[in-house]
Amino acid sequence: ISCSEEEVIPEIELEEPVENSRTYIYDIFKDWYFWLDQVPELDPNNYSTNESLVEALMYDELDRWSFVTSLDAYRALFEQAQTKGFGVGMAVTPDQRLMVRFTYKQSPMGLAGVDRGWEFIRINDVPLENIPDLGAAFDTDTEVKFTFVTTDNDTVSHSMTRTDYQMNTVLHWNVLDVGTKKVGYLVFESFLEPSLQELKDVFTDFQAEEIDELVVDLRYNGGGNLGIAFL
């Protein structure tokens, strides 16, 4: 919009294929990282994997978003909403209790019936306070036994193995009667290509219910595909 008719817009030169991905990752951090003054000086070739390099480069105090993945995994997530894991979103309370925020319906946690508000208390029969690295406890392809306290104050255990599953990006929806109005309530977690059909289905039901107002809950939304967000 701001260019004049006489102004020449330079052509964008495409980068050559990356031969050394770790050097490339390091250069990206040095040029574009939000916390540039926190990027350490290091030799990226001293790291055996891209993941270990990114972990070393991240500013742990504030960065909760940076990650690296394969192109196939990236496409599976953003185009098909497919990923691998136990399928649970978690939160830590001020008194250091590990709680379930949500589960995906087709994930191991979702299929086992684990629900929002449940508290993790043991993993493989070991109390959480005795587990030095909770991340490692979830990062395994072997079967894991999780023990919870439910919202009904019952103690239940489920053994499961992380697997590939398709995420549902609409975590929850319903229609509430608020005074004389019908209010549609929608919890939306990610902007991915399958989200379009999920949202169409929900809004078809909202129209059938003839809602008067709509509440869109984005508290757990971590972003996603900008092309989907702008539609």
Secondary structure, DSSP 8 states (H G I E B T S, - for coil): ----TT------------S-HHHHHHHHHHHH-TTGGG-----GGG-SSHHHHHHHHS-TTT--------HHHHHHHHHH-EEEE--EEEEE-TT--EEEEEE-TTSHHHHTT--TT-EEEEETTEEGGG-S-HHHHHS-SS-EEEEEE-TTS-EEEEEE--EEEE--SEEEEEEEEETTEEEEEEEE--B-TTHHHHHHHHHHHHHHHT-SEEEEE-TT---B-HHHHT-
